[in-house]
Amino acid sequence: MATTGHLPHPTNDWLLLQDKFYRKHTMYELCWRNIQLDKFKIAAAPFGGPLALIRDDKKLLVANQQQTTDLSIYLYSSSGKLLGQIECDGFRVVAMDWNSQEQLVCVLNDGTVRTYSLDGEYRQFSLGQVAKETSVIDCRFWGNGLIALTGSFKLIAVNSMQEPRPRMLADPGLSAPPCSWTVIPPHMTLSRHVEVYLATQSTVLIVDSKDVQDQLVHEGPIRTMSVSPNGKFLGLHLDDGRVWVVSSDFQNKLSEYHIDATYSSPPHQLVWCGTDAVCLSIENTLTLVGPFGDNLSFPYFGPIHLIQEIDGVRVISDEKCEFFHKVPASTEDVFSIGSTSPAAMLYDAYEFYERRNPKADENVRNIKPELAGAVDRLIEAAGEELNADQQRALLKAASFGKSFLDLYNGNKLVDMCRLLRVLNAFRGSDVGIPLTYRQFCALNADEWVDRLIHRRLHLLAMRMCKYLALNPDRVYVNWACAKIKAATHDEDTLYRVILEKLGGKLSLSFAEIAHTASHLGYEKLAAKLLEHEPRAADQVPLLISMGKDQLALRKAVESGDADLMYYVLLYLYKQYALGDFFRVISHSPQATALIKTFFRQDPQPDQHQQSWQVLRDFYYQEDCRLDAAHLDLQESLKETDPHGQMAKIRSAVALLHEDKDRGFEAKICEDQIKLVKLQLDLEQLAGRSFRGLSISETAYQCVIQGLGSKAAQLRNDFKIPDKRFWFIKLRTLVAKRDWTELEKFSRVKKSPIGYDPFVSECIQALNPREALRYIPKCDAQARPGWYLAVGEYGEAGKAAFAIKDADTLTEARKQARNQVTIAELDQLLAQLKVK
């Protein structure tokens, strides 16, 4: 196939291994100086991440060489640019690696784990007492977790460094350090638990949280183990120089390779290149071993360090950073020699078109049915390409093919153009992140923005957000925080600079920026920034932490959020003396109402007196007599001792008398005191409790207990109306079934409540015969209904006839069963109809 004249053919650097092509691409000429990799321990972050170098204290340095001799950790980008330095004075780093947030994790020999940001800030936690007592001798890392091997050959696991909870794994029973070991992360195992592979002199053990399994691998010992990116395979280097590729359960051996006997030392590293091949670093030589033992070797002039990526290997030498990987299928489709795929034909057509050759039209016509697929394949190949010129040529060819399609969504081409601009910016030597398209897609775009932010590449992060339509708020916030941390201006100048950049962006979290300013001692700047925070829930806690309590209360009240107001009020209640607390909240009616409501609620029994005492103190200070009286009355209701209850009511009466408009309430309370006193006397006479009864209930019980004089006294003392007293006595006598006394009572005088209640109560007491005594005394209109209710149908008919009530008379006729009565009722009905 043809290619553009000014571009070298892409297949020039392809190398065939078995039936797959591999290529090596130089990403950077490293800008560091006087670095000899073999004198350092190196930890490299995946996905083109930074390098951490610390001098290997087990190796000697030549004194006259101009390179570092201290034990600081140096952080470099993949282009060799120094990103930072971490001082290691006073502690020894046993192992280090990068977590998934691109933070450097250092494990110290005493079991302390420190997580460093690129700024050098760190937080730490301990692996526990066992690690502290026996020390840590080695570690393995994955994502956000780690496994530590202690001096007693026990394993300690931490599954999340954000919420570290160290726990012991099953005891492997080792008496000596393993020959080699590695881990398979939880998301790659069937059990969803981390699995540790320990190679001993005689076998391989798999250890998890509960069990130890012997794999009965008698070949060995195994000196190096490496897990494939998908966790399904293991690369093994045996003591006799063989390299095996086996399944992770050791059931299948997929490949075997014998290291050339001319090498005097074992491999320094064994890593995977994708999932199809393994790479060995042996005496300044990179050896690629394929699935069937075929190999390729690449000599270097000095030591190299291999970094396993999901789709290849990053190779760091003293002078270069290179990327070695399998040629992607889409690239092979387009550029392999003699390819007749639709994508290759379309690319040729574009080349012919550029040279004004009429074969361009012929090629397009030949692949017309597959043209849309060919365009997609070219776009995919452009994404996989690391050379910007080649990307441009592939995208132009895709655009050329798209122009021949009527119904093709061009968003895929536009999105790839935008993404490649982002990827090329990442790959620039000033940024130093040699990303591939597959690596970029393995993480979400927000994570890549965060990685740029951590390197303080805010401008690039902003442009990335713009191109990929992401929310840039966290970029602005982090920029402002970084500006404050590196401040060289006074607070007013800083405020103006930040506001010029962020002013008008209402969705930003100014609270986070203000928190940074407050933490660094810029209290004035923090207060000004908080004025721009639109979310009171973020604003108020920070104001409290800054000691601006009254402002926090005002903001909470303005927000109208009751929970937020309670948060502030309870904080102030705990922090302030009671008098000061009352003064602070007295200026806010809403806060005052809430605090009253809070302390009025029924608290726990042990807090009851304390809460109401607070309310009483508050009412006293604010001169709220009526509220204090109400509180006393509420307390009296909860009082179990009658004397204590009367004391509370007297206190309420005294407060009510101070207000001339509350005379009625004071009189009611005084009556309650009299009632409690009377109830105490009644308890002594009757031998039962009258506590908590109302006046009517007390009178009722007096009659029940035969204390008629006390009932009369109660009637006179509390001026019980005649109607109410008659009702009380009626119900009492009926309840006692004292029908004789009831009849006497009905004849004392004319009933103020009439006689219908007498009839009704007797009927409810299931004594209709007694009810008949009082029906004649009822009004004429009510008599027919009452007679019906007690089953006297003949009398009901006569009463109905007397008032000419045909309906009730008819109803009595329907319900009657006695023939004589029926005849009488029929006669009455006939007479009523004649009239």
C-alpha positions in Angstrom: 0.0 0.0 0.0 1.1 3.6 -0.5 1.9 6.1 2.2 2.6 9.8 2.2 6.0 10.6 0.9 7.2 12.7 3.8 6.3 10.1 6.4 8.3 7.0 7.0 6.4 3.8 6.5 4.8 2.8 9.9 6.0 -0.8 9.4 9.6 0.2 9.3 10.0 -0.4 13.1 7.7 -3.4 13.3 9.2 -6.6 14.5 7.6 -10.0 14.0 7.3 -12.4 17.0 5.6 -15.6 16.0 2.5 -14.2 14.1 2.3 -10.9 15.9 4.0 -7.6 15.2 5.6 -5.5 18.0 7.1 -2.1 17.9 9.1 0.2 20.1 8.4 3.9 20.2 10.7 6.5 21.7 8.5 8.8 23.9 11.1 11.1 25.4 14.8 11.9 25.6 15.1 12.2 29.4 16.1 15.6 30.8 17.5 14.3 34.1 21.2 14.3 34.7 23.7 12.0 36.5 21.1 9.3 37.1 22.3 5.7 37.1 19.2 3.5 37.4 21.0 0.5 38.8 21.9 2.5 42.0 18.3 3.3 42.8 15.1 1.6 43.9 12.4 2.6 41.5 8.6 2.8 41.8 6.7 3.7 38.7 3.0 4.6 38.5 1.0 2.9 35.8 -0.8 4.7 33.0 2.2 6.8 32.2 2.5 8.0 35.8 5.5 9.5 37.6 8.6 7.7 38.8 9.9 7.6 42.4 13.6 7.0 42.9 15.4 6.4 46.2 19.0 5.4 46.5 19.5 1.7 47.1 21.5 1.7 50.4 22.7 -1.8 49.6 24.7 -0.6 46.6 28.0 1.3 46.7 28.5 4.5 44.9 31.7 5.8 43.3 32.7 8.8 45.3 33.7 11.1 42.5 30.5 10.6 40.5 28.2 13.6 40.5 25.0 12.0 41.7 22.9 12.1 44.8 24.1 10.3 47.9 21.3 11.2 50.3 18.2 9.0 51.0 15.6 11.4 49.7 12.9 10.2 47.4 13.0 12.0 44.0 9.8 12.3 42.0 10.2 12.5 38.2 7.8 12.5 35.3 8.3 10.0 32.5 10.2 12.7 30.6 12.7 13.1 33.4 11.3 16.3 34.7 11.7 16.7 38.5 8.3 16.9 40.1 9.3 17.0 43.8 11.4 15.7 46.6 10.5 13.9 49.8 13.0 13.9 52.7 13.5 10.6 54.4 15.4 11.7 57.4 15.0 9.4 60.4 13.1 6.6 58.8 13.9 3.7 56.4 11.7 2.9 53.5 11.2 -0.9 53.0 9.0 -0.7 49.9 7.2 2.0 47.9 4.7 2.1 45.0 1.9 4.3 43.7 -1.8 3.8 44.4 -4.6 4.4 41.9 -4.9 8.1 42.9 -1.3 8.5 41.9 -0.1 9.0 45.4 3.2 7.5 46.5 2.8 4.8 49.2 5.9 4.3 51.4 6.0 1.4 53.9 8.5 1.9 56.7 10.3 -0.9 58.5 8.3 -0.2 61.7 4.9 -0.9 60.0 4.1 2.7 59.3 2.5 3.4 56.0 2.7 6.9 54.5 0.8 8.2 51.5 2.4 11.2 49.8 0.9 13.5 47.3 3.1 15.1 44.6 3.3 18.2 46.8 5.0 16.2 49.6 2.0 16.3 51.9 1.3 13.0 53.6 -1.0 11.1 55.9 -0.1 7.9 57.6 -1.4 4.8 59.4 0.1 1.8 61.1 -0.1 -1.8 60.1 -0.6 -2.8 63.8 1.4 -4.1 66.7 2.6 -7.3 65.0 4.2 -5.3 62.2 5.7 -2.9 64.8 7.2 -5.7 66.9 8.5 -7.9 64.1 9.1 -5.2 61.5 8.1 -5.3 57.8 10.6 -6.8 55.4 8.7 -6.6 52.1 5.5 -5.4 50.5 3.4 -5.9 47.4 0.8 -3.4 46.1 -2.3 -3.2 43.9 -4.7 -0.3 43.2 -5.5 1.0 46.7 -4.3 -2.0 48.7 -1.2 -3.6 49.9 0.1 -6.8 51.5 3.0 -6.6 54.0 5.3 -9.5 54.9 6.6 -9.2 58.5 9.8 -10.4 60.0 7.9 -13.4 61.5 6.7 -14.2 57.9 3.1 -13.3 58.6 1.0 -11.5 56.0 -1.0 -8.3 56.7 -3.5 -7.0 54.2 -5.0 -3.5 53.7 -7.7 -3.5 51.1 -8.2 0.3 51.1 -5.7 2.9 52.0 -8.5 5.6 52.2 -10.1 3.6 55.1 -7.2 1.4 56.3 -8.2 -1.6 58.3 -5.1 -3.9 58.6 -6.0 -7.6 59.0 -4.0 -10.8 59.2 -4.2 -13.3 56.4 -4.0 -17.0 57.0 -0.7 -18.1 58.4 1.4 -19.7 55.6 3.7 -21.4 58.2 6.9 -20.1 56.7 10.2 -20.5 58.5 12.2 -18.5 56.0 11.5 -15.7 53.5 9.8 -16.8 50.3 11.9 -17.2 47.2 9.5 -14.8 45.4 5.9 -13.7 45.9 3.2 -11.7 44.3 -0.5 -10.9 44.7 -3.6 -11.1 42.5 -6.0 -8.2 43.3 -9.5 -8.9 44.6 -11.3 -7.9 41.4 -9.3 -10.5 39.4 -10.0 -13.5 41.6 -13.0 -15.8 41.7 -13.4 -15.4 45.5 -13.2 -11.5 45.3 -10.5 -11.6 48.0 -6.9 -10.8 47.5 -4.8 -13.9 46.9 -1.0 -14.0 47.7 1.3 -16.4 45.8 4.3 -17.5 47.9 7.1 -19.4 46.2 9.1 -21.5 48.6 12.0 -23.8 48.0 9.7 -26.8 47.3 6.3 -25.5 46.2 3.9 -22.5 45.7 1.4 -21.5 48.3 -1.8 -19.5 47.7 -2.9 -17.6 50.8 -6.1 -15.7 51.3 -7.9 -14.4 54.4 -9.0 -17.9 55.6 -7.0 -20.6 53.9 -3.6 -21.7 52.6 -3.5 -23.9 49.5 -0.5 -25.9 48.4 -0.3 -25.9 44.6 2.1 -28.9 44.6 4.5 -27.2 42.1 7.7 -29.2 42.6 9.7 -27.4 39.8 11.8 -24.6 41.1 12.5 -22.8 43.2 10.8 -19.9 41.5 12.8 -16.7 41.7 10.4 -14.2 40.1 6.7 -14.2 39.6 4.6 -11.7 37.6 0.8 -11.5 37.1 -0.6 -10.6 33.7 -2.8 -7.5 33.4 -6.0 -9.6 33.4 -4.9 -11.7 36.3 -5.3 -15.0 34.4 -1.7 -15.9 33.8 1.6 -15.9 35.6 5.1 -15.4 34.3 7.7 -17.4 36.3 11.4 -17.4 36.3 12.8 -20.6 37.7 16.2 -21.0 39.4 17.6 -23.2 36.5 17.1 -20.3 34.0 13.7 -21.4 32.5 10.9 -18.9 32.0 7.4 -20.3 32.2 4.0 -18.9 31.4 1.3 -20.7 33.3 -2.4 -20.2 34.2 -3.0 -18.6 37.5 -4.3 -21.9 39.0 -1.1 -23.7 37.8 -3.1 -26.2 35.8 -1.8 -25.3 32.4 1.7 -24.5 31.2 1.4 -22.2 28.1 5.0 -21.4 27.2 8.6 -22.2 28.2 11.8 -20.3 27.4 15.4 -21.0 28.3 17.5 -18.0 29.1 20.8 -17.9 27.2 23.5 -19.5 29.3 25.9 -16.7 28.4 24.2 -14.4 30.8 26.0 -14.5 34.1 23.2 -13.0 36.3 19.5 -13.8 36.6 16.8 -11.5 35.1 16.5 -8.2 37.0 12.8 -7.9 36.1 10.0 -10.0 34.6 6.9 -8.1 33.4 4.1 -8.6 31.0 3.8 -6.9 27.6 0.0 -6.9 27.2 -1.4 -10.4 27.8 0.5 -12.2 24.9 4.2 -11.9 25.9 6.5 -11.3 28.8 9.6 -9.1 28.9 12.8 -9.8 30.7 15.5 -7.3 31.8 18.8 -9.2 31.8 22.2 -7.5 31.9 21.2 -4.3 30.1 19.1 -6.3 27.5 15.4 -6.3 27.0 14.1 -9.8 25.9 10.6 -10.3 24.7 9.3 -13.9 25.0 6.2 -14.9 22.9 3.6 -17.5 23.5 5.6 -20.4 22.0 9.0 -19.5 23.3 10.0 -17.3 20.4 11.9 -14.2 21.5 13.3 -10.8 20.5 16.3 -9.1 22.2 17.1 -5.4 22.4 20.5 -4.4 23.8 21.0 -1.2 25.8 24.1 0.8 26.7 23.1 0.9 30.4 20.7 -0.4 33.0 17.0 -0.3 32.2 13.8 -0.4 34.2 10.6 -2.0 32.9 7.1 -0.7 33.8 4.2 -3.0 33.1 1.2 -1.2 31.4 -2.2 -2.7 30.4 -1.2 -2.7 26.7 2.6 -2.8 26.7 5.8 -2.0 28.6 7.4 1.4 29.4 11.1 1.1 29.2 13.2 3.6 31.2 16.9 3.8 30.6 19.4 6.4 31.7 18.7 8.5 28.6 15.3 7.5 27.1 11.7 6.6 27.9 10.4 4.1 25.3 7.1 2.3 24.9 7.1 -1.3 23.7 3.8 -2.9 22.7 2.0 -5.1 20.2 0.9 -3.4 17.1 -2.9 -2.8 17.4 -5.1 -4.8 15.1 -6.6 -1.6 13.6 -3.1 -0.3 12.8 -2.1 -3.7 11.3 -5.3 -3.6 9.1 -4.3 -0.3 7.6 -0.5 -0.5 7.3 0.5 -4.1 7.0 2.3 -4.9 3.8 -0.2 -6.2 1.1 -3.2 -5.5 3.3 -6.5 -5.4 1.2 -8.8 -4.6 4.1 -11.4 -1.9 3.5 -9.5 0.5 5.8 -6.2 0.0 3.9 -8.0 0.5 0.6 -9.6 3.7 1.9 -6.2 5.0 3.2 -4.7 4.2 -0.3 -7.6 6.1 -1.9 -6.9 9.1 0.2 -3.2 8.9 -0.8 -4.1 8.7 -4.5 -6.5 11.6 -4.0 -3.7 13.7 -2.5 -1.6 12.9 -5.5 -4.5 13.6 -7.8 -4.5 10.1 -9.1 -7.9 8.8 -10.5 -7.4 5.5 -8.7 -8.8 7.1 -5.6 -12.3 6.9 -7.0 -11.8 3.3 -8.1 -10.7 2.3 -4.6 -13.6 4.0 -3.0 -16.0 2.3 -5.4 -14.5 -1.1 -4.7 -15.2 -0.7 -0.9 -18.5 1.2 -1.1 -20.4 -1.5 0.9 -17.8 -1.5 3.7 -17.0 2.2 3.6 -18.6 3.1 6.9 -16.7 0.3 8.6 -13.4 1.4 6.9 -13.9 5.0 8.2 -14.5 3.6 11.8 -11.3 1.5 11.5 -9.2 4.5 10.4 -10.6 6.5 13.3 -9.7 3.7 15.7 -6.2 3.4 14.1 -5.6 7.1 14.6 -6.4 6.8 18.3 -3.9 3.9 18.7 -1.2 5.9 16.8 1.5 7.6 18.9 2.9 9.7 16.1 1.0 13.0 15.6 1.7 13.2 11.8 0.5 9.7 11.3 -2.7 10.5 13.4 -3.3 13.5 11.2 -3.0 11.4 8.0 -5.4 8.7 9.3 -8.0 11.2 10.4 -7.8 13.0 7.0 -8.3 9.6 5.3 -11.3 8.9 7.5 -12.7 12.4 6.8 -12.2 11.7 3.1 -14.1 8.4 3.3 -16.9 10.1 5.3 -17.6 12.5 2.5 -18.8 9.6 0.3 -21.4 8.5 2.9 -24.8 10.0 3.0 -25.8 8.7 6.4 -22.8 8.7 8.7 -22.6 10.2 12.2 -19.5 12.3 12.2 -19.5 12.7 16.0 -17.1 9.8 16.3 -14.5 11.5 14.1 -15.0 14.8 16.0 -14.7 13.1 19.4 -11.5 11.3 18.3 -10.0 14.6 17.1 -10.7 16.2 20.5 -9.4 13.2 22.4 -6.2 13.1 20.4 -5.5 16.8 21.1 -5.8 15.9 24.8 -3.6 12.8 24.5 -0.9 14.7 22.5 -0.9 17.4 25.2 -0.5 14.7 27.9 2.5 13.3 25.9 4.3 16.6 25.7 7.7 16.5 27.4 6.6 19.4 29.7 3.8 17.2 31.0 5.5 13.9 30.6 2.5 11.4 30.7 3.1 9.0 27.8 -0.5 7.8 27.5 -1.9 5.5 24.9 -5.5 5.5 23.8 -6.3 2.3 25.6 -4.8 3.5 28.8 -6.8 6.7 28.6 -10.0 4.8 28.1 -9.2 2.5 31.1 -9.9 5.4 33.5 -12.7 7.9 33.3 -12.0 11.4 32.1 -12.5 12.9 35.6 -9.6 10.8 37.0 -7.3 12.2 34.3 -8.4 15.7 35.2 -7.5 15.0 38.8 -4.1 13.7 37.8 -3.4 17.0 36.0 -4.6 18.9 39.0 -2.2 17.0 41.3 0.6 18.1 39.1 -0.6 21.6 39.2 -1.2 21.7 35.5 -4.4 23.7 35.9 -4.4 25.3 32.4 -4.1 21.9 30.7 -6.8 20.6 33.0 -9.1 23.5 32.0 -8.5 22.9 28.3 -9.2 19.2 28.7 -12.5 20.0 30.5 -13.4 22.4 27.6 -12.6 19.8 24.9 -14.3 16.9 26.6 -17.3 18.9 28.0 -16.4 18.2 31.6 -17.3 20.2 34.7 -14.3 22.5 35.4 -15.3 23.5 39.0 -12.8 21.3 40.8 -10.0 22.7 38.6 -10.9 26.2 39.6 -11.1 25.2 43.3 -7.8 23.4 43.3 -6.1 26.3 41.4 -7.3 28.7 44.1 -6.1 26.4 46.9 -2.7 26.1 45.2 -2.6 29.8 44.8 -3.1 30.3 48.5 -0.6 27.7 49.4 2.1 29.3 47.3 1.0 32.8 48.2 3.5 35.6 47.9 0.9 38.4 48.2 -1.0 39.9 51.1 -4.6 38.7 51.8 -6.3 41.5 50.0 -4.3 41.0 46.8 -4.9 37.2 47.0 -8.6 37.9 47.4 -8.7 40.1 44.3 -6.7 37.6 42.2 -9.0 34.7 43.1 -12.2 36.7 42.7 -11.1 38.0 39.3 -10.8 34.4 38.1 -13.7 32.8 40.0 -16.2 35.6 40.3 -19.6 34.8 38.9 -19.1 31.0 39.1 -21.9 30.2 41.5 -21.5 26.5 41.4 -18.0 26.6 42.9 -17.3 25.5 46.4 -15.8 28.6 47.9 -16.0 26.8 51.3 -13.2 24.5 50.3 -11.0 27.4 49.2 -11.8 29.2 52.4 -11.0 26.1 54.4 -7.5 26.1 52.8 -7.0 29.8 53.6 -8.2 29.3 57.2 -5.9 26.2 57.6 -2.9 28.3 56.5 -3.8 31.2 58.8 -5.4 33.6 56.3 -8.5 34.2 58.5 -9.5 37.5 56.8 -9.2 35.9 53.3 -11.2 32.9 54.4 -14.0 35.1 55.8 -14.2 37.1 52.6 -14.3 34.0 50.4 -17.0 32.4 52.5 -19.3 35.4 51.6 -19.4 33.9 48.1 -20.3 30.4 49.2 -23.9 29.8 48.0 -24.4 26.6 50.1 -25.1 27.4 53.8 -24.4 23.7 54.7 -20.8 24.2 53.6 -20.5 27.7 54.8 -21.7 27.4 58.4 -19.4 24.6 59.7 -16.3 26.4 58.5 -17.5 29.7 60.1 -17.8 27.7 63.4 -14.3 26.3 63.0 -13.0 29.8 62.4 -14.6 31.0 65.7 -17.2 33.3 63.9 -20.1 31.8 65.9 -22.6 34.7 65.6 -22.1 34.9 61.9 -22.5 31.2 61.6 -25.8 31.4 63.5 -27.0 34.3 61.2 -26.2 32.3 58.1 -27.9 29.2 59.4 -31.0 31.3 60.2 -31.0 32.9 56.8 -30.8 29.5 55.1 -34.1 28.5 56.7 -32.7 25.0 57.3 -33.8 23.8 60.7 -31.3 21.0 60.9 -28.5 23.5 60.2 -29.8 25.9 62.8 -30.0 23.0 65.4 -26.4 22.1 64.5 -25.2 25.6 65.3 -27.3 26.0 68.4 -26.2 22.8 70.0 -22.6 23.6 69.2 -23.0 27.1 70.9 -24.8 25.5 73.8 -21.9 23.2 74.5 -19.2 25.8 73.9 -20.7 28.8 75.8 -21.6 29.5 79.4 -25.4 29.5 79.8 -25.8 33.2 80.2 -23.6 33.9 77.1 -25.5 31.4 75.1 -28.8 33.1 75.9 -27.4 36.5 74.9 -26.1 35.1 71.6 -29.4 33.6 70.5 -31.7 36.3 72.0 -31.2 38.5 68.8 -32.7 35.8 66.6 -36.4 35.0 67.0 -36.1 31.8 64.9 -33.2 30.5 66.9 -35.0 31.3 70.1 -38.1 29.4 68.9 -36.0 26.4 67.9 -34.1 26.2 71.2 -37.4 26.4 73.1 -38.9 23.6 70.9 -35.8 21.5 71.4 -35.8 21.7 75.2 -39.6 21.3 75.5 -39.5 18.0 73.8 -39.6 15.0 76.0 -36.0 14.2 76.6 -34.5 11.1 78.1 -35.4 10.6 81.7 -31.9 11.5 82.9 -31.9 14.7 80.9 -35.4 15.8 81.8 -34.6 18.1 84.7 -31.5 19.5 83.1 -33.3 20.5 79.9 -36.2 22.1 81.7 -33.8 23.9 84.0 -32.2 25.4 80.9 -35.6 26.6 79.7 -36.4 28.0 83.1 -33.1 29.9 83.2 -33.8 31.2 79.7 -37.3 32.4 80.6 -36.0 34.1 83.7 -33.3 36.0 81.8 -35.7 37.0 79.1 -38.4 37.9 81.6 -40.9 35.5 79.9 -43.3 35.0 82.8 -46.1 33.3 80.9 -43.7 30.8 79.3 -42.2 30.1 82.7 -45.7 29.5 84.1 -46.5 27.1 81.3 -43.2 25.3 82.0 -44.2 24.9 85.7 -47.6 23.6 84.7 -46.0 21.1 82.3 -43.7 19.9 85.1 -46.6 19.6 87.5 -48.2 17.2 85.1 -45.1 14.9 85.3 -44.9 15.2 89.1 -45.8 12.0 90.9 -45.9 13.6 94.4 -49.1 15.6 95.1 -47.3 18.0 97.3 -44.6 18.6 94.7 -47.4 19.0 92.1 -49.1 21.7 94.2 -45.8 23.5 94.7 -45.2 23.6 90.9 -48.8 25.0 90.4 -48.3 27.6 93.1 -45.1 28.7 91.3 -47.1 29.1 88.1 -49.9 31.0 90.0 -47.3 33.4 91.3 -46.0 34.1 87.8 -49.5 34.5 86.4 -50.5 37.0 89.1 -47.6 39.2 87.9 -49.5 39.7 84.6 -52.9 41.5 85.2 -54.2 40.0 81.9 -53.8 36.4 83.2 -56.3 36.5 86.1 -58.5 33.8 84.6 -55.5 31.4 84.1 -54.4 32.1 87.7 -57.9 31.3 89.0 -57.9 28.0 87.1 -54.6 27.1 88.6 -55.8 27.9 92.2 -58.8 25.7 91.6 -56.5 22.9 90.6 -54.6 23.3 93.9 -57.9 23.0 95.8 -58.9 19.9 93.8 -55.5 18.2 94.6 -56.0 19.0 98.3 -59.6 17.6 98.2 -58.4 14.5 96.4 -55.8 13.9 99.1 -58.6 14.0 101.7 -60.7 11.6 99.6 -57.9 9.1 99.4 -57.7 8.9 103.1 -61.5 8.4 103.4 -62.0 6.0 100.5 -58.6 4.2 100.7 -58.1 4.5 96.9 -56.2 6.9 94.6 -58.0 9.9 93.2 -54.8 11.3 91.7 -55.0 12.8 88.2 -58.8 12.8 88.0 -60.8 15.8 86.8 -63.6 17.5 88.8 -66.3 15.5 87.1 -64.4 12.2 87.5 -63.7 13.0 91.1 -67.5 13.7 91.7 -68.3 10.4 89.9 -65.9 8.4 92.2 -67.4 10.2 95.3 -70.8 8.9 94.5 -69.5 5.4 93.6 -67.7 5.2 96.9 -70.8 6.4 98.8 -69.3 9.8 99.8 -72.3 11.9 99.0 -71.4 14.7 101.3 -68.0 15.0 99.6 -69.7 15.1 96.2 -72.0 17.9 97.5 -68.9 19.8 98.8 -67.2 19.3 95.5 -70.3 20.6 93.8 -70.4 23.7 96.0 -66.7 24.4 96.0 -66.2 24.2 92.3 -69.7 25.5 91.4 -70.5 22.4 89.3 -73.6 23.3 87.2 -76.8 21.4 87.9 -77.0 19.8 84.5 -73.4 18.4 84.8 -74.0 17.2 88.4 -77.3 15.5 87.4 -75.5 13.7 84.5 -72.7 12.6 86.8 -75.0 11.3 89.5 -77.3 9.6 86.9 -74.4 7.7 85.4 -73.0 6.8 88.8 -76.3 5.3 90.1 -76.8 3.4 86.9 -73.2 2.1 87.1 -74.0 0.9 90.7 -77.3 -0.6 89.5 -79.0 1.3 92.4 -82.4 1.6 90.8 -84.2 2.5 94.0 -81.9 5.4 94.6 -82.2 6.4 91.0 -86.0 6.6 91.3 -85.7 8.7 94.4 -83.2 10.9 92.7 -85.5 11.5 89.7 -88.2 12.7 92.1 -86.1 15.2 94.1 -87.1 17.9 91.8 -87.8 18.4 88.1 -84.8 17.1 86.2 -82.8 19.9 84.6 -81.6 17.5 82.0 -85.0 16.0 81.2 -85.8 12.3 81.4 -84.5 11.1 78.1 -81.0 10.5 79.7 -82.6 8.4 82.3 -84.3 6.2 79.7 -81.1 6.1 77.6 -78.8 5.1 80.5 -81.2 2.3 81.6 -81.4 0.9 78.1 -77.6 0.9 77.9 -77.5 -0.9 81.3 -79.8 -3.6 79.7 -82.7 -2.8 82.0 -85.6 -1.8 79.7 -88.2 -2.4 82.5 -86.5 0.3 84.6 -86.5 2.6 81.5 -90.4 2.2 81.3 -90.6 4.2 84.6 -89.2 7.3 83.0 -90.7 7.2 79.5 -94.1 8.7 80.5 -92.1 11.7 81.9 -90.4 12.3 78.6 -91.7 14.7 76.0 -94.6 13.4 73.9 -92.6 13.5 70.7 -89.9 11.3 72.2 -92.1 8.7 73.8 -93.0 6.6 70.7 -89.2 6.1 69.9 -88.4 5.1 73.4 -91.3 2.6 73.6 -90.0 1.0 70.4 -86.5 0.9 71.9 -87.7 -1.1 74.9 -90.0 -3.4 72.8 -93.4 -2.0 74.0 -95.0 -1.9 70.6 -98.6 -1.4 71.8 -97.6 1.6 74.0 -95.5 2.9 71.1 -98.5 2.8 68.8 -100.7 4.6 71.3 -98.0 7.3 71.9 -97.6 7.7 68.1 -101.4 7.8 67.6 -101.6 10.6 70.2 -99.2 12.8 68.2 -100.5 11.5 64.9 -97.1 10.0 63.9 -98.1 7.5 61.1 -94.6 6.4 60.4 -93.7 5.4 63.9 -97.1 3.7 64.2 -96.4 1.7 61.0 -93.0 0.8 62.3 -94.5 -0.5 65.6 -97.0 -2.6 63.5 -94.1 -4.2 61.6 -92.2 -5.1 64.7 -95.1 -6.4 66.7 -95.5 -10.2 67.1 -98.5 -10.4 69.5 -101.8 -10.8 67.6 -103.8 -8.8 70.1 -101.3 -6.0 69.8 -101.3 -6.2 66.1 -105.0 -5.9 66.0 -105.0 -2.9 68.2 -102.3 -1.2 66.1 -104.3 -2.0 62.9 -107.3 -0.3 64.4 -105.3 2.7 65.4 -103.8 2.9 61.9 -107.3 2.8 60.4 -108.6 5.5 62.7 -105.5 7.7 61.8 -106.2 7.2 58.1 -109.9 8.2 58.5 -108.9 11.4 60.3 
